[in-house]
C-alpha cells in the first residue's frame, strides 16, 4: 500500500509560509484525483489545494490556523485501497480534542497531582453543556472578552456544521450583544467590554475611536511592503505619454473583440505588450538580487496587480508575455482578473513574476509611486488617461489639440538599476505606446 505525502506548495518566490484556513477533507475520507483537500492562504492569495492522487486521507499533520513552512508535509494519503478507520479509539479521540484546545477528560486512574492539573485546565476553559466544538482561537477571544458559556453557545455559527468562526464572534462582540455577565446571565444594557489586547478583536475607546485588527492578508501585505522598502532603495521616474492613437483604436475594436472572442479588451494587455517589448530592449530590468549577485531572468513573466473584493491586492502572473500577441495577452489578462476576483487562482498563477504592472488609473489616480514587489527590481504604474491640450507638430507649424494623455511612473531598485537604465526603460515603454500600430486587426 503506497503512502503519498501532501506537501505545502510554494505560492510565490518571496513566500516562505502559508496558513491553513480549512481542512475540506477529514481523516478517513476518500479523495478523488484533483479533489480539494484543504484551503490555504498567504499574503497574496487564498487557494484550494487539490489532491495529487486518488486514495484515502490517513493522517493530518497540522491543524486549521497553523502557519506552515513551504515544503513541509501536511498530510498523508494512502493509495491502492488502503483505508484509515474513520472512528478513532476513545483514547485517540481524547488526544485529538486536547490538541484542538478542548479539555481532556481521562477516565483511567490518575495520580493526585495530575488530577489537580487536569481540574485546573478544565476550570480555565468555559464548560459547554452541548457537544458544540469551539476552536482555540474562538475560546481565547471569548475568555479575553469575559463571555460566559451561555453567551458563547448563543452565537450563530457560519462555519461547517454551525461552527462559530472568528468572524462570527467578532461580529457578536461588535454588535454589543455580549453585555455584562453575572452568574451566567446576560444583561444587554451594558456596553461591550473592551479587551486590553488589540490583537484579539476590535474594541472601542471612550472617545468613540474604533480599533480594528488587521486581517491575515493585510498583516502579511504590511510586512511585505515594509520589507521591500527596507531591502531596496526606491527611486521613481515619471513620463507623460500621448495615448490618443491607442484610445481611438480601442474604441473602434472593442465591439469587434467582444463579438469575436466574447470578452472585453482593456488597456492592460496593451500596457503589458509595451512592457514586454521594452524588457527585451533592456534585459537588466528583468533581474533580481541575491547578495552580491545579479540574477538575470530569461523569461519575461509580467505580474499585474488586481484588486480583490476585500480591497486587498493580488498579483497574478502572465507567463512568457513576450511570446503572446495582443489577443493572447487580452485573454490571459481577462482570465487571471476574473479568477482573482473569484478567489480561484492556483498557486502557479502567482509564481515566477519578473516584473509587475499596476494600473492606478482604474482608481481615478493620475500617477503613483508603487512599491517594488520583491524579489523584483522594478514596478510600473499606469495612471488615468485624461483629455488635455497638447502641442502637435504639423507641416503647417505647431498647433494645440485635445489629446488623451497618461502618466507612467517606474519605481526601481537603485542598488542595481541606476537613473539612466530606469529612465531609458520607462521612456521606451512610452515610445512603444505612442507608436502603437493602429492598422492592426484582432
Secondary structure, DSSP 4 states (H G I P E B T S, - for coil): --EEEEEPPP--TT--EEEEEEESS-TT-EE-TT-EEEEEE-SS-EEEEEPSSSEEEEEE-S-TT-EEETT-EEEEEE-TT----SS--HHHHHHHHHHTTPPP---S---HHHHHHHHHHHHTS---SS-----HHHHHHHHHHT--HHHHHHSPP-SGGGPPPHHHHHHHHHTT-S-EEETTEEETTSPPPPPS-TTTS-EE-TT--EE-PPPHHHHHHHHHHHHHHHHS-EEEEEEEEE-HHHHHHHHHHHHHHHHHHSS---SHHHHHHHHHHHHHH-GGGSEEEETTEEEE-SS--EEEEEE-TTS-EEEEEETTGGG--HHHHHHHHHHHHHHHHTT---GGGGS--SEEEEEGGGGT-S---PPP-TT-SEEEEE---EEEEEEEEETTEEEEEEEEEEEEEEEEETTT--HHHHHHHHHHHHHHHHT--TT---
